[in-house]
């Protein structure tokens, strides 16, 4: 009899909690629904379609002709692919270092070392102007800076010192591409690091100064360890973003001269939309997706993501 009463009470409690559960699921759907829709529509579905397309020989005829692994055999036997892979490695590594390191330096200069907060705010606002500028206008400004003619800004400075003009973009395309992407990418790191530095309790910095720590010691032993999450986020985010980005390279050099600034994502774009080899271009893009997933897993492990997710032992 007692067990029957307990069962009835359990059923009543579960029935009474059913509307609450429905309301909670409705709240989840309202808040997470738009996000899940956007992620599914603009990430998962394109990946699925790219994967399916990579096993076809679709060209300008737009026919889904299954070719198996032929596109991948062609990809890894292409003599230009090693050069493009090397360009991509150089571009991603050095641009990511520039974005994260320089963004951190800018954040320090405008939050920790600056005496007046308004001065740092004005500087950060000015540095954000390239990010708010349309990409075409931004690249046109850089093309004027490095123009091989006498009207180029750098060549004008050289002429003022009696030196002859140089074709900077033709001679050094990859360093200029890294600089162009780094200047605009560092602004995002600057904002994230600035917010993270401002969130550090002032009492910690004051206590370190009372103990005799210098500014460099505070940055090295206090600020940087407390910014592990922003550093990890920016490094992974910048790496994935740079792997898939090609717009500024397309506008600035279009991968030239002679594939000197051609990166993997731009090569996929050229194969798919310039040569109309949609299946082959999709196979190149699919390799990029796989590389991005592997790099994310490796970097999460290197940064100790699981250890960072463990609950704090303070007060335990």
N, C-alpha and C positions, 0 to 999 in steps of 0.2 A: 504493500500500500504506500509505503514511504517513497519507494522508487517511482511509482506512478505519479505521485504528487510532484516529485522533483522534475520528472519529465514534462509534466504539464506546465510547471513554472518556467522551465527552460524554453519551451515553445512560445509561451506568452512573452517572455523577454525578447526572444529573437524576432517575434512578430512586431512588437512595439518598437524595436530598433530599426525595422526595415525602412520606414519613412526617413529616419535620420541618415541611413546609409544611402538612400536614393538622393537625398539632398546633398550629401557629400560628393557623390559621383557627379551630380549635376554641376556642383561648384568646380570640380576638377575639369569637367568638359568645357565650362565657360572660360576658365583661365588658361588651360593647357590646349584647348581645341585649336585656336588660331596658330599657336606655335607648332603643334604637331602637323597641322595642315600644310604650313609653309615648308617645314623640314621635309615632309613626305613628297610634296610637289616639286620642290626645287633642289632636293638632294637625293633622296632614295630613288625616286622614279627616273631621274636622269642617269643615275649609276646603273640601274637595271637596264634601261634602254641602251646605254653605252656598252654594257657587257654583251647584250644580245647582238648589237650592231657589229661588235668587234669580230664576231665569228662569221660575218657575211662579207661578200665582195661588192657591197653597194657602191655605185658610182653615180654619174650624172643620169643614168637611166632609172635610178630610184627603185631598184629591184632587190628584194631580200633573198639573195642567192647565198646559201650556206656553203662556206669554204673551209670550215673547221679551223685548224691552227695555222693555215697558210699565211694569214696576216702577221702572226707572231714570228714565223720562220723568216718571212721577208723583213720584218723589223730588225731582228738580231743579226741578219746578214747584210744589212744596209751599211756601207762603208762610212757614211757620214754620222751614224748614230753615236759612236764613241766620242766624237768631237762635241756633239750636242750634249751628251751626258756629262762630259767634263765642264762644258760651259755652264750647265745647270748647277753642278756641284759648286763651282766657283761663285756663281751668282747668288745662290741661296745662302751659302755659308757666310760670305763676306757681307752681304746685305743684311742678314739677320744679326750678325755681330755689330754692324754699324747702327742698326735700328735700336737694338736693346741697350748696347753700351752708351751710345751717344744720347739716347732718350733718358737714360739714368743720369748721365752727367748734366744734361739740361735741367732735369727735375731737381737735382741737388743744388745747382746754381740758383734756381729760381724759388726754392722753398727753404733750404737749410742755410745756405751761405748768404742769401740776400738779407739785408737789414729791414727793408720796408716791403711788406707783402704786396702792396700795389705795384711796385716796380716789377716784381716777378710775374704778377698777373698780366701786366701790359706786355712783357716779353713773351709770355706763353701765347697770348692772343695774336701777336704779330707772327710768331712761328707757325701758328695754325693756318695762316692765310694760304700757303700753298695747297693744303689739304682741302680748303674750300674753293680753290680755283679749279675750273674745268680742266680735265687732263690735256685737252688740245692746247689751251692757252699756256698751261704750265710747261708743256714740252716745247712749244714755240719759243718761250723765253729761254730755255736751255739751248735750243738750236741757235739762238742769237748769241748766247754766251760763247759757244764753242764753234761758231761759224768759221770756216776756213778762209773766208775773205777778210779784207782789211776792216770791214765794219763790225766784225765780231768783237765782243767785249774783251775777251782774253787777248786777242791779237792786237787790239788797240793799246792795251796795257804794255804788251811786248814792244810795240812800235815806239811807245814813249821812252823805252830804255834802249832803243836802237836795235832791236831784234826783229827778225823776219817773221811773217805770219806762218802758222802751222795748221795742218788739217787734223785737228784734235780728234774728231769723231771717227775719221778713217784710220788713224794710227792707234788710238786707245779706246775702242768702242766699249769694251766690257767695264773698265774702270769708270767711265762716264755713266754707263747704265746703272752701276752700283751706286754712284753718287746721287744720281737723279732719284732713284727709288729710296735711297737712304735718307735724304733730306726730308722727304714727305712722310716716310715711315717712322722716323724718329719722333715726329710730333705726337703720334698715338702713344708711344712709350713714355714720352714726357708727361702726358696727361695722367696715365695710369700710375706711374711712379710718383708723381706729385701728390696725387690723392693718397697713395699708400704712405708716403713720408709724413704727410699731415696727420694721418691717423695714429701715428706713434705717440704715446703719451709723453707730454713734455717733461714730466717728472723723471722719466728714465734718462733723458738727455741731460737734465740738470744734475741728476745724481752722478752721472758719468763725469761731468765737468768738475763736480766737487771732488771726486776721487782723483782728479788730475789728468784725465784723458784728453788728448788733443782732438782737434776736429777730424783729422784723418783716422785716428783710432776709433772715434765714435762711428764714423762711416763704415769702417772695416768690421768692427766687432759688435756693433749694435744695429745700425740701419740695414746693412746688407743681410745679416741673418734673419731679421724680421720681415724681409721682403722676398722670402723664398716663394711664396705663392704667386705674387705678381711676376717675378722673374721666370718661373716655370710657365705661367700662362702666356706671357709675351713671347718667350722663346718658341713654344709649340705653335702658338697662333701665327707668328711671323713666318715660321718655317712652312707651315701648310699654305699660308697665303702666298708666299713667294713661289712655292712649287707650282701653283695654279695661275700665277699672274703673268701676263705678257703684254698688257695694254700699253704701258709706257715704252716698252721695248719696240712694240709694233709701230708706235707713232714716231719714235726717235730714230731707230736704225732699221726696222723691219727685219732684224736678224742678221744684217750685213755688217761690214762687207765680207763676202765669201764665208758666211756662216760663223763669223767670229763672235757674234752676240746672239746667235740662235739658241734658244733654250727649249726644253722639252715641251712645255705647254704651247709655245709659239709654233713649234714644228707640227704639233697635232692640229693646230688651227690652219696652218698653211696646207697640210695634206688634205684636210677635210673640206675647206671652203675656198682655197685657191686652186688646188688641183682636182677638187671634186671627188676625192677618194675617201668617201665617208666611212667605209668599213675599215680601211687602213688607219685613218685618223682616229677612229674610235679605239682601235687596239693600242695605239700610242697613249691615248688618254687613260685607258684602263690600267696600263702599267703604272702611270702616274698615281692613280688612286691606290693601287696596291703598295707602292713605295710610301705614300703618305700615311697609310695605316700602319705599316711596319715602323716608320720613323716615330710616329706618335707613341706606339707601344714601347719602343726603345727609350725615348726621352722620358716617358712617365716612370720607367724603371730607374733611369739614371738620376732623376730628381728625387727618387724615393717617395713616389706618390702614395703608396700603401702606408708607409710610415707616417707621412704627413696627415693622413686621414684618421690615424689612431687617436682616441680621446686623450686629452692631456692628463698627466699624472699629478699635476699640482693639487695639493690638498688631499691626495688619496691616502 
